[in-house]
């Protein structure tokens, strides 16, 4: 991921769940947002998602291009009853 300008890391507790990197900024994240992992390619029970509890930003400005890294600390959330039906995606 070292050549990308923007990185997002999702943690549940101290365990890294997934990370993403791109050359364009990610959307704004907010405490309380729900992250639906349906299309992340990870093994997870349907109907579960991640609720953001804390957000940490890190700016790498040492050698090379500046990078914005975002750490999202989450907990599990059951969205089976109130979640979006994803069959249309």
Backbone bond lengths (Angstrom), bond angles and torsions (degrees), N, CA, C in turn:
res aa  C-N    CA-C-N  psi(-1)  N-CA   C-N-CA  omega(-1)  CA-C   N-CA-C  phi
1 X - - - 1.456 - - 1.520 112.13 -
2 X 1.296 118.49 -3.96 1.442 122.38 -171.58 1.510 116.55 -59.99
3 X 1.348 119.57 -20.60 1.453 119.64 -178.22 1.528 112.91 -95.86
4 X 1.297 118.62 1.40 1.464 122.43 179.15 1.522 109.92 -92.81
5 X 1.330 116.15 149.38 1.465 120.94 -177.29 1.521 113.24 -84.62
6 X 1.332 116.76 -25.21 1.459 121.08 -174.60 1.529 109.50 -128.53
7 X 1.329 115.71 132.17 1.460 120.84 -179.61 1.527 109.73 -135.62
8 X 1.331 115.73 143.76 1.462 122.16 175.80 1.523 107.84 -129.24
9 X 1.324 115.56 131.11 1.461 122.20 176.63 1.520 107.62 -119.33
10 X 1.335 116.38 130.31 1.466 121.71 178.68 1.520 108.09 -108.53
11 X 1.322 115.88 125.43 1.463 122.92 179.44 1.518 110.29 -118.49
12 X 1.316 115.54 143.70 1.463 122.21 166.08 1.520 105.07 -117.86
13 X 1.326 115.14 110.26 1.461 119.10 -171.12 1.521 108.48 65.25
14 X 1.322 117.88 -131.57 1.462 120.99 179.12 1.535 112.26 -96.11
15 X 1.331 117.02 3.72 1.462 121.43 -177.70 1.528 110.95 -96.41
16 X 1.344 115.66 125.96 1.467 119.44 174.88 1.522 108.66 -73.58
17 X 1.340 115.65 126.66 1.458 121.71 -179.81 1.524 110.22 -88.97
18 X 1.328 116.36 -48.23 1.460 121.22 -175.24 1.522 108.55 -163.73
19 X 1.328 116.33 160.21 1.452 120.47 174.38 1.524 108.93 -140.58
20 X 1.323 114.75 154.01 1.457 122.22 -179.86 1.523 108.81 -135.53
21 X 1.325 117.08 150.19 1.462 121.40 176.92 1.524 108.76 -143.26
22 X 1.334 115.68 145.40 1.460 120.54 179.60 1.518 109.52 -156.84
23 X 1.319 115.41 169.67 1.461 121.53 177.04 1.518 112.50 -90.24
24 X 1.327 117.61 -9.40 1.463 121.83 178.18 1.524 109.07 -114.80
25 X 1.333 117.21 150.83 1.474 119.65 -178.29 1.522 111.96 -62.46
26 X 1.314 115.04 149.29 1.459 121.18 173.60 1.529 108.71 -81.79
27 X 1.309 115.83 166.94 1.463 120.63 175.67 1.518 109.73 -60.36
28 X 1.313 116.57 168.35 1.465 120.62 175.14 1.526 108.74 -75.59
29 X 1.308 116.47 134.39 1.466 122.66 175.36 1.512 108.27 -104.29
30 X 1.349 116.38 148.81 1.459 121.48 179.38 1.525 109.35 -136.79
31 X 1.315 116.24 146.90 1.461 120.57 173.28 1.529 107.63 -58.05
32 X 1.321 116.10 133.22 1.462 121.71 -178.02 1.518 113.24 98.89
33 X 1.338 118.77 -16.33 1.469 121.29 177.18 1.520 110.26 -63.42
34 X 1.330 115.82 151.72 1.450 122.39 175.09 1.520 109.04 -105.80
35 X 1.323 116.67 129.94 1.460 122.78 175.88 1.518 108.25 -105.36
36 X 1.330 116.73 117.33 1.454 121.59 -179.66 1.529 108.76 -91.43
37 X 1.337 118.31 118.49 1.464 121.63 -174.30 1.533 114.49 -90.06
38 X 1.316 118.56 15.18 1.462 121.80 -173.98 1.523 113.39 -51.35
39 X 1.323 118.14 -40.53 1.464 121.13 -174.55 1.528 113.35 -105.53
40 X 1.327 117.82 23.13 1.459 121.80 -178.95 1.523 113.31 -89.25
41 X 1.316 117.77 -11.69 1.456 120.18 -178.65 1.519 113.91 72.80
42 X 1.335 116.71 29.06 1.461 120.23 177.02 1.522 108.67 -111.92
43 X 1.314 116.59 156.26 1.458 122.25 -179.70 1.526 109.00 -82.50
44 X 1.337 115.56 109.63 1.465 119.74 -177.68 1.524 108.78 -151.62
45 X 1.317 116.14 145.49 1.457 120.77 179.58 1.525 110.84 -65.08
46 X 1.343 117.78 137.57 1.465 119.86 175.42 1.526 110.84 -59.35
47 X 1.315 115.65 147.37 1.457 120.29 178.49 1.508 114.70 90.33
48 X 1.344 117.36 -4.99 1.456 120.72 177.73 1.529 109.94 -105.32
49 X 1.315 115.96 148.12 1.455 122.20 179.41 1.524 108.09 -144.86
50 X 1.321 115.63 -177.52 1.457 121.28 179.99 1.524 109.43 -115.96
51 X 1.317 116.25 129.68 1.463 122.02 175.57 1.524 108.02 -101.02
52 X 1.341 116.94 127.72 1.459 121.13 -178.14 1.524 109.93 -75.15
53 X 1.333 115.69 124.29 1.461 122.58 179.13 1.525 112.08 -101.49
54 X 1.324 116.28 -33.52 1.464 120.92 -175.48 1.523 108.48 -153.04
55 X 1.326 116.21 147.39 1.465 122.50 179.16 1.525 108.55 -127.22
56 X 1.322 115.48 133.78 1.464 120.76 176.97 1.529 108.06 -126.92
57 X 1.328 116.49 133.01 1.460 122.19 177.45 1.517 108.96 -108.38
58 X 1.326 115.55 142.41 1.451 120.78 174.70 1.533 107.07 -134.03
59 X 1.316 115.75 132.44 1.456 121.54 176.54 1.529 107.98 -109.13
60 X 1.315 116.70 117.47 1.468 121.80 175.10 1.522 106.87 -89.95
61 X 1.314 116.47 114.84 1.460 120.35 -178.01 1.524 110.84 -132.11
62 X 1.323 116.14 30.07 1.467 118.70 -178.83 1.535 109.70 -87.06
63 X 1.290 118.80 -110.49 1.468 121.98 178.48 1.525 110.02 -83.67
64 X 1.316 117.35 140.72 1.455 121.22 175.76 1.511 112.98 83.67
65 X 1.334 115.30 -164.84 1.471 119.70 -176.77 1.534 112.06 -69.11
66 X 1.304 115.31 152.66 1.470 121.04 176.97 1.526 108.79 -71.64
67 X 1.344 115.64 135.95 1.471 121.77 178.25 1.518 109.47 -123.55
68 X 1.322 115.66 139.38 1.466 122.78 175.11 1.526 107.02 -105.85
69 X 1.337 115.97 117.99 1.466 121.53 -179.41 1.525 107.97 -115.24
70 X 1.329 115.51 132.38 1.457 122.09 -179.64 1.526 108.74 -118.19
71 X 1.326 116.27 129.24 1.456 122.30 174.80 1.518 107.78 -108.30
72 X 1.330 116.70 124.39 1.463 122.26 178.52 1.526 107.65 -109.87
73 X 1.321 116.70 118.44 1.456 122.43 178.51 1.519 107.63 -100.18
74 X 1.330 116.45 126.04 1.458 121.31 -168.24 1.523 112.58 -130.61
75 X 1.335 113.76 171.72 1.458 122.73 168.13 1.518 107.50 -133.59
76 X 1.324 116.53 161.42 1.459 121.06 178.91 1.521 110.47 -70.89
77 X 1.326 115.45 144.58 1.462 121.80 178.01 1.520 107.37 -136.53
78 X 1.325 116.89 135.16 1.462 121.77 176.68 1.523 107.94 -89.11
79 X 1.320 116.47 114.10 1.467 120.66 -179.87 1.526 111.78 -114.14
80 X 1.321 117.26 12.49 1.464 121.26 -176.20 1.524 111.71 -56.93
81 X 1.321 117.81 -38.47 1.459 119.74 -176.88 1.517 113.37 -84.39
82 X 1.338 117.81 -33.72 1.457 119.65 -175.90 1.513 113.98 -115.28
83 X 1.335 118.04 9.04 1.448 121.61 -178.32 1.519 112.79 -81.85
84 X 1.310 115.46 173.06 1.460 122.91 179.60 1.531 109.39 -81.31
85 X 1.344 117.16 141.58 1.444 121.29 174.17 1.534 107.88 -76.35
86 X 1.325 117.31 112.81 1.461 121.50 -172.64 1.519 114.04 -92.28
87 X 1.330 118.55 8.07 1.457 120.10 -178.72 1.526 112.06 -65.60
88 X 1.331 118.99 -20.87 1.455 121.48 -178.72 1.522 113.05 -83.79
89 X 1.322 119.10 -7.73 1.462 121.17 -177.86 1.502 111.59 -83.80
